[in-house]
Amino acid sequence: MAEYGVLALLGEAGRKGMRMSDLAQRSLMTSGGFTRLADRLERRGLIERRRSADDGRGFEAVLTREGKALLRKAWRQQYGDLRTLFFDRLTDEDLRNLTEVWTRLDPEAGTEHAEGSS
């Protein structure tokens, strides 16, 4: 599960990747534990580590082509599971109501809604 979390964070970060220290912090791992996890991901060819372009001192991690492919596969599986376990059980009306609730909970959508009603 920790591996998926790191891959997902790197997927969100895009081509620039993320600093290793930020990944460790966001993964709620110690630096030593995260280094071991990053070592495993790198050995499997899922991530690549490189010197930070910002200061040259720290390291950043980026997804490799293989890492991106595995993450896409995991996202497809996760989407399929959510659909089967959750969305397929709801009626069209349930889905409309759920969409309305999610829209109210989204801070950006709430701002747009508030601005639009002024």
N, C-alpha and C positions, 0 to 999 in steps of 0.2 A: 504494500500500500504506500509506503514512503517513496518507493521508486516512482510510482504513478504520480504522486504529488509533485515531485521534482520535475518530471517530464512535463506535467501540465503547466507548472510555473514557467518553465522555459518556452513552452509553446505560446503562452501569453506574451512573453517578453519579445518574441520575434527574433529577427536576425541579429540584433545586438547582443542578445543573451542577457545574463545576469551575473553580478559579482558573486563569487562563491560564498562570501560571508553573508550576503543578503539571502541567498538560497538557504543557507544553514539556519539563519534566523527565522525566515518565513516557514521553514519546514519544522520549526521547533525542535531542532536537533543540536547537540553539542558540535563544536567544530571537528572534533575527532571522529564522532559518529558519522557526521556528514561527509568527511573526507573518505572514510571507508565506503560509504554508499556511492560517492562520486567515482571512486576507483572502480567499483563493480560496473557502474554504468558506462564508464569509459572503456573498460576491457571488453564489454559486450558491443562496443561500437555505437552506443546510443547518444553519447555526448562527447564533446571535444572541449578541452580546457585550453585557454590561451591567456597571455598577459593582457592586463587591462589596457585598453587604448587611452583611457583617461589619464592615468598616472604611471602606468608601467610597473607598479609595485604589486598590486593584487592580481588575482586571476578571475577570469570570467568563464562561464560555461555556456555553450550553445548546443542546440540539438543538431545531430548529424542527420543526413538523409534517412538513415535507418531509424533513428530516434523519432523523426517526424512521422514516418510510416507506421511505427508501432503506436504512437500517440493517436494518430487518425483511426487506427484499428480499435484502440481502446475506447475512443469517443463514440465510434459507431456501435460498439457493443453496449456501452453505457446508455446511449440513446435508445437502442432496441430494448434493453431491459426496462428502462423507464416507461417506454411506450407500452410494453406488454403488462407490466405490473401496475401501471398507474393510468395513463391516458386512455388506453383501450377500454377501460372500465367506466369511463365517463361519457355522459351524453353530450350532444352539441351544446345544449343549454348549460350544463355543468362547466364545459370548457370556456364558454363565453363569460360566465360568472367568475371563473378562476382567472381569466385574462384580465378582467376588470379589477379584481383584488390585487393581482401582481402589479398592474399599472399604478394603482394607488400607493403601493409599497415602494416602488422605484423612486428614489429621490429625484432623479432627473425628470422623470415623467410627472412627478408631483409639482416640480417647479414650472414645467411647461403648462400644466393644468392651471396652476395658480396664476401664471402670467396671462394665459388665454382668457381667464374669467374676469380679469380686471377691466 
